[in-house]
Every structure is written in C-alpha cells, then in structure tokens.
Amino acid sequence: MSNPRLRPAAGTPGRYSYDGLDRILHEKARLGIMTCLLTRPQGLLFNELKHLCALTDGNLSRHLDVLREAGLIEIHKAFQARRPQTTVTLTPFGRQRFRDYLDELERVIRDAQTCPGADPRTQPAPTGTSWLPI
Amino acid sequence: MSNPRLRPAAGTPGRYSYDGLDRILHEKARLGIMTCLLTRPQGLLFNELKHLCALTDGNLSRHLDVLREAGLIEIHKAFQARRPQTTVTLTPFGRQRFRDYLDELERVIRDAQTCPGADPRTQPAPTGTSWLPI
C-alpha cells in the first residue's frame, strides 16, 4: 500500500462486521416492534402495536410469528367482553437479546463518530442533494 | 380497551415505524461499509474495506454495486506499481444520507430508553438464557 492516508488507523480485521446485529432483530419492522415492546413491560394489544408500528394486520402477524419462533416474544390470546384480544409481550430472553442488539447499535453510532483525523459528523452538510425513498 | 396498563402513554400512529431506516443503508454489511467509509474521508482500498468488514471479494463487490447505483459511494480504479488498485469513497450525497440514517438509529436507541413508567434497560438482566446465532 503506497498511500498512508488510505491506511486505517486501527484496522482490526472484522472491526466493522457488527456480528451482534442479528437478522431477526435488525429487520426494520421487527426493530420497531421490539422497541415498542421493550418500553411497555406489560405488553401491548395487537391493534395498538399495529398502529404504533404502522403495519398491516398481515405484516404484523408475519413479523410476530418470526419473533415468537425465535423465543423473543409471547402471544397471549383471550376474550374481553366476548371479543378476542391478543396481547404481545417480550420474553426475558427477548429482552436480553434486544438489549445486546441495542448495545451493538450504539457501537455503530460511536464508530461513526470516531474519525481518524477529524469527526466527519461535524463537517458541513452538502447542499443541493435530495433523496427519494427506495 | 379495558386494561389501561396496556394503553401506550404517547401512542402516536407510526411512532415506531422508523421510516428513516432505508433498506439500502440498513442492511448489516452495508451499514459496516458505510460506517467504515464515513470515518475515512480519503477513502479506503477495496482490500482494506474487505478485511475491516470481514467480507469476501464477491460479497463486498455486490454491496458496493448497490451503494454505487444509489449514488452513495464512488469507486475509483487506478494502477499502482502496475497493480490494479480500487479506492472507495463516500459521495457528499452518501455522507448526508448516512448521517440522516444515523440520526434515525439514535432515535431508536433513545426510544428504547424511554419507558412509560420505568426504564427497562435498567432492570436486572435475566439469567440462564443463551443465544444461538441464526
């Protein structure tokens, strides 16, 4: 390598592989569901969760299935005034796993703020750019 | 709803949808690549990036293609001592987009720490759990 400016200051192999971001929790909708549940230890009703995460019935059901199969949440079905009511809560295992995941997210943010030489997040923002959601 | 404990304190619809986590940047390997590049404004050589992110040649190439097609990175190919050398840098647009993405990640972490009633991240961790990567 001839250009020392291109050499990373602390170039540990795999330094940026973020293995703690497991696929089940890192999926955007499930990340929202888990955050929502983490902050409500008593659990949430299916419809509350659906509105808070802006998901359809079908999408929420599919994501809850994935989380339940991984042992991260529990689903409790009951009747309230003759109407079915589904309550979703985190399992202790899910709570611990999600905490570990959040620790890894915090590491990403810290890494992004640690620039060899200068902090890129303090550089002026470029102008004239726009972004169309994909 | 009959159980007030299940009602969210601030239940804005879509509060946890995290629309700012766009799919291109949220993918784990690309998140590592972008973090790595953000902290090295002069760019990185392909092989450095490969080692830092613990990716194979093929995987890194595929992810770089996705990022380049979205206008987030630039790839510069040159020869150094008769050997081909590929340098990857963020575009100003990519830098701004990734900053916005990181702001949304920080919002997830703040949300996870904001519990109606109690902070679940300060609760004791459950014991006897284990996690097998999936």
Boltz contact constraints between the chains, C-beta under 6 A:
constraints:
  - contact:
      token1: [A, 2]
      token2: [B, 80]
      max_distance: 6.0
  - contact:
      token1: [A, 5]
      token2: [B, 42]
      max_distance: 6.0
  - contact:
      token1: [A, 6]
      token2: [B, 42]
      max_distance: 6.0
  - contact:
      token1: [A, 6]
      token2: [B, 45]
      max_distance: 6.0
  - contact:
      token1: [A, 13]
      token2: [B, 51]
      max_distance: 6.0
  - contact:
      token1: [A, 14]
      token2: [B, 54]
      max_distance: 6.0
  - contact:
      token1: [A, 15]
      token2: [B, 52]
      max_distance: 6.0
  - contact:
      token1: [A, 16]
      token2: [B, 32]
      max_distance: 6.0
  - contact:
      token1: [A, 16]
      token2: [B, 35]
      max_distance: 6.0
  - contact:
      token1: [A, 16]
      token2: [B, 36]
      max_distance: 6.0
  - contact:
      token1: [A, 16]
      token2: [B, 52]
      max_distance: 6.0
  - contact:
      token1: [A, 16]
      token2: [B, 53]
      max_distance: 6.0
  - contact:
      token1: [A, 17]
      token2: [B, 32]
      max_distance: 6.0
  - contact:
      token1: [A, 17]
      token2: [B, 53]
      max_distance: 6.0
  - contact:
      token1: [A, 17]
      token2: [B, 54]
      max_distance: 6.0
  - contact:
      token1: [A, 18]
      token2: [B, 28]
      max_distance: 6.0
  - contact:
      token1: [A, 18]
      token2: [B, 32]
      max_distance: 6.0
  - contact:
      token1: [A, 21]
      token2: [B, 28]
      max_distance: 6.0
  - contact:
      token1: [A, 26]
      token2: [B, 28]
      max_distance: 6.0
  - contact:
      token1: [A, 28]
      token2: [B, 18]
      max_distance: 6.0
  - contact:
      token1: [A, 28]
      token2: [B, 21]
      max_distance: 6.0
  - contact:
      token1: [A, 28]
      token2: [B, 26]
      max_distance: 6.0
  - contact:
      token1: [A, 32]
      token2: [B, 16]
      max_distance: 6.0
  - contact:
      token1: [A, 32]
      token2: [B, 17]
      max_distance: 6.0
  - contact:
      token1: [A, 32]
      token2: [B, 18]
      max_distance: 6.0
  - contact:
      token1: [A, 35]
      token2: [B, 16]
      max_distance: 6.0
  - contact:
      token1: [A, 35]
      token2: [B, 108]
      max_distance: 6.0
  - contact:
      token1: [A, 35]
      token2: [B, 111]
      max_distance: 6.0
  - contact:
      token1: [A, 35]
      token2: [B, 112]
      max_distance: 6.0
  - contact:
      token1: [A, 36]
      token2: [B, 16]
      max_distance: 6.0
  - contact:
      token1: [A, 38]
      token2: [B, 112]
      max_distance: 6.0
  - contact:
      token1: [A, 38]
      token2: [B, 120]
      max_distance: 6.0
  - contact:
      token1: [A, 39]
      token2: [B, 115]
      max_distance: 6.0
  - contact:
      token1: [A, 41]
      token2: [B, 120]
      max_distance: 6.0
  - contact:
      token1: [A, 42]
      token2: [B, 5]
      max_distance: 6.0
  - contact:
      token1: [A, 42]
      token2: [B, 6]
      max_distance: 6.0
  - contact:
      token1: [A, 45]
      token2: [B, 6]
      max_distance: 6.0
  - contact:
      token1: [A, 51]
      token2: [B, 13]
      max_distance: 6.0
  - contact:
      token1: [A, 52]
      token2: [B, 15]
      max_distance: 6.0
  - contact:
      token1: [A, 52]
      token2: [B, 16]
      max_distance: 6.0
  - contact:
      token1: [A, 53]
      token2: [B, 16]
      max_distance: 6.0
  - contact:
      token1: [A, 53]
      token2: [B, 17]
      max_distance: 6.0
  - contact:
      token1: [A, 54]
      token2: [B, 14]
      max_distance: 6.0
  - contact:
      token1: [A, 54]
      token2: [B, 17]
      max_distance: 6.0
  - contact:
      token1: [A, 80]
      token2: [B, 2]
      max_distance: 6.0
  - contact:
      token1: [A, 92]
      token2: [B, 126]
      max_distance: 6.0
  - contact:
      token1: [A, 93]
      token2: [B, 129]
      max_distance: 6.0
  - contact:
      token1: [A, 96]
      token2: [B, 125]
      max_distance: 6.0
  - contact:
      token1: [A, 96]
      token2: [B, 126]
      max_distance: 6.0
  - contact:
      token1: [A, 96]
      token2: [B, 129]
      max_distance: 6.0
  - contact:
      token1: [A, 97]
      token2: [B, 131]
      max_distance: 6.0
  - contact:
      token1: [A, 102]
      token2: [B, 112]
      max_distance: 6.0
  - contact:
      token1: [A, 105]
      token2: [B, 105]
      max_distance: 6.0
  - contact:
      token1: [A, 108]
      token2: [B, 35]
      max_distance: 6.0
  - contact:
      token1: [A, 111]
      token2: [B, 35]
      max_distance: 6.0
  - contact:
      token1: [A, 112]
      token2: [B, 35]
      max_distance: 6.0
  - contact:
      token1: [A, 112]
      token2: [B, 38]
      max_distance: 6.0
  - contact:
      token1: [A, 112]
      token2: [B, 102]
      max_distance: 6.0
  - contact:
      token1: [A, 115]
      token2: [B, 39]
      max_distance: 6.0
  - contact:
      token1: [A, 120]
      token2: [B, 38]
      max_distance: 6.0
  - contact:
      token1: [A, 120]
      token2: [B, 41]
      max_distance: 6.0
  - contact:
      token1: [A, 125]
      token2: [B, 96]
      max_distance: 6.0
  - contact:
      token1: [A, 126]
      token2: [B, 92]
      max_distance: 6.0
  - contact:
      token1: [A, 126]
      token2: [B, 96]
      max_distance: 6.0
  - contact:
      token1: [A, 129]
      token2: [B, 93]
      max_distance: 6.0
  - contact:
      token1: [A, 129]
      token2: [B, 96]
      max_distance: 6.0
  - contact:
      token1: [A, 131]
      token2: [B, 97]
      max_distance: 6.0
